[in-house]
């Protein structure tokens, strides 16, 4: 039997192997950021439908429209950011501002909101802010390494 210098399926000697390893490592580093941004998508969807799930769409129509618009925007931004997490550093600030808006919107847009409306918006906005800060921290940590 002849001695073969390489095993079938072993690509260690392939000229593109180091580049593929580097690309895979970069992808793994940003995977945590993409997972956090996917949570932004879910929070955005909830914000968009919250007026109908918490039942304040009839009593607070302006707040319902505000939540719908902000929720759709958050879901779209979260989708874009999860697709390309390494380029989402600047968009995290926009998501943070939208989360802050969700927190204060019941008092700015709403008219004497009830406890359920306030809790829904404050908890959703706080989660969005937390997700944005977490993704920003993960991206900053990744850039340092």
ZINOR-V895224 format. One record per residue. N is the residue number from 1. RES is the residue in three letters. SS is DSSP state (helix for helix, strand for strand, loop for the rest). PHI is phi in radians with two decimals (none if undefined). OMEGA is omega in degrees with one decimal (NA if undefined). Layout:
((N,RES,SS,PHI,OMEGA) (N,RES,SS,PHI,OMEGA))
//
This chain:
((1,UNK,loop,none,-177.3) (2,UNK,loop,-1.46,178.2) (3,UNK,loop,-1.44,-179.6) (4,UNK,loop,-1.78,-174.1) (5,UNK,loop,-1.41,178.5) (6,UNK,loop,-2.34,178.6) (7,UNK,loop,-1.60,175.5) (8,UNK,loop,-1.11,178.8) (9,UNK,loop,1.56,179.9) (10,UNK,loop,-1.58,-178.4) (11,UNK,loop,-1.90,-177.7) (12,UNK,loop,-1.02,-178.9) (13,UNK,loop,-1.54,-178.9) (14,UNK,loop,-1.17,-177.4) (15,UNK,loop,-1.12,-179.7) (16,UNK,loop,-1.63,-175.8) (17,UNK,helix,-1.04,179.0) (18,UNK,helix,-1.08,178.4) (19,UNK,helix,-1.14,178.4) (20,UNK,helix,-1.14,177.4) (21,UNK,helix,-1.10,178.9) (22,UNK,helix,-1.12,179.2) (23,UNK,helix,-1.10,179.0) (24,UNK,helix,-1.15,178.0) (25,UNK,helix,-1.12,177.6) (26,UNK,helix,-1.12,179.3) (27,UNK,helix,-1.14,179.1) (28,UNK,helix,-1.17,179.8) (29,UNK,helix,-1.18,-178.6) (30,UNK,helix,-1.60,-178.7) (31,UNK,helix,-1.13,177.6) (32,UNK,helix,-1.12,177.7) (33,UNK,helix,-1.13,179.8) (34,UNK,helix,-1.11,178.9) (35,UNK,helix,-1.15,178.0) (36,UNK,helix,-1.16,179.8) (37,UNK,helix,-1.18,174.7) (38,UNK,helix,-1.17,173.7) (39,UNK,helix,-1.19,175.0) (40,UNK,helix,-1.11,177.3) (41,UNK,helix,-1.04,-179.6) (42,UNK,helix,-1.12,177.9) (43,UNK,helix,-1.13,177.3) (44,UNK,helix,-1.12,178.0) (45,UNK,helix,-1.11,178.4) (46,UNK,helix,-1.11,179.9) (47,UNK,helix,-1.05,-178.6) (48,UNK,helix,-1.15,-177.2) (49,UNK,helix,-1.76,-173.7) (50,UNK,helix,-1.07,-179.8) (51,UNK,helix,-1.08,-178.7) (52,UNK,helix,-1.64,178.5) (53,UNK,helix,-1.42,178.6) (54,UNK,loop,-1.66,175.2) (55,UNK,loop,1.15,172.3) (56,UNK,loop,-2.12,-179.4) (57,UNK,loop,-1.16,-179.4) (58,UNK,loop,-1.41,-176.6) (59,UNK,loop,-1.50,-178.2) (60,UNK,loop,-2.28,-175.8) (61,UNK,helix,-1.11,179.7) (62,UNK,helix,-1.17,178.0) (63,UNK,helix,-1.20,177.5) (64,UNK,helix,-1.09,179.0) (65,UNK,helix,-1.18,177.6) (66,UNK,helix,-1.03,179.0) (67,UNK,helix,-1.11,178.6) (68,UNK,helix,-1.08,-178.5) (69,UNK,helix,-1.14,-179.2) (70,UNK,helix,-1.14,179.2) (71,UNK,helix,-1.10,177.6) (72,UNK,helix,-1.12,178.9) (73,UNK,helix,-1.09,178.0) (74,UNK,helix,-1.11,179.6) (75,UNK,helix,-1.11,179.2) (76,UNK,helix,-1.18,178.1) (77,UNK,helix,-1.10,178.0) (78,UNK,helix,-1.07,177.6) (79,UNK,helix,-1.13,179.1) (80,UNK,helix,-1.08,-177.5) (81,UNK,helix,-1.24,178.7) (82,UNK,helix,-1.32,177.6) (83,UNK,helix,-1.33,-179.0) (84,UNK,loop,-2.33,-173.6) (85,UNK,helix,-1.15,-178.3) (86,UNK,helix,-1.23,178.5) (87,UNK,helix,-1.87,-172.4) (88,UNK,loop,-1.75,-178.0) (89,UNK,helix,-1.01,-177.9) (90,UNK,helix,-1.23,-179.4) (91,UNK,helix,-1.27,177.7) (92,UNK,helix,-1.06,178.7) (93,UNK,helix,-1.16,177.9) (94,UNK,helix,-1.13,178.3) (95,UNK,helix,-1.10,177.3) (96,UNK,helix,-1.06,178.1) (97,UNK,helix,-1.13,177.8) (98,UNK,helix,-1.15,175.8) (99,UNK,helix,-1.12,177.3) (100,UNK,helix,-1.12,177.7) (101,UNK,helix,-1.11,178.8) (102,UNK,helix,-1.06,-179.8) (103,UNK,helix,-1.17,-174.6) (104,UNK,helix,-1.63,-175.4) (105,UNK,helix,-1.01,180.0) (106,UNK,helix,-1.03,-179.7) (107,UNK,helix,-1.59,-179.0) (108,UNK,helix,-1.44,-175.1) (109,UNK,loop,-1.71,-175.9) (110,UNK,loop,-1.28,178.1) (111,UNK,loop,-2.14,-175.7) (112,UNK,loop,0.78,-177.9) (113,UNK,loop,-1.20,178.1) (114,UNK,loop,-1.51,-174.5) (115,UNK,helix,-1.10,179.9) (116,UNK,helix,-1.09,178.5) (117,UNK,helix,-1.12,-179.5) (118,UNK,helix,-1.11,-179.3) (119,UNK,helix,-1.07,179.6) (120,UNK,helix,-1.04,-178.2) (121,UNK,helix,-1.22,-177.4) (122,UNK,helix,-1.16,180.0) (123,UNK,helix,-1.15,178.7) (124,UNK,helix,-1.10,179.1) (125,UNK,helix,-1.10,178.3) (126,UNK,helix,-1.14,177.0) (127,UNK,helix,-1.11,178.8) (128,UNK,helix,-1.08,177.8) (129,UNK,helix,-1.08,178.7) (130,UNK,helix,-1.08,179.1) (131,UNK,helix,-1.10,-179.9) (132,UNK,helix,-1.12,179.6) (133,UNK,helix,-1.17,177.5) (134,UNK,helix,-1.13,178.8) (135,UNK,helix,-1.11,177.6) (136,UNK,helix,-1.09,177.6) (137,UNK,helix,-1.13,177.6) (138,UNK,helix,-1.11,179.1) (139,UNK,helix,-1.17,178.8) (140,UNK,helix,-1.17,177.3) (141,UNK,helix,-1.12,179.3) (142,UNK,helix,-1.13,-178.8) (143,UNK,helix,-1.19,178.2) (144,UNK,helix,-1.23,-176.3) (145,UNK,loop,-1.46,NA))
//
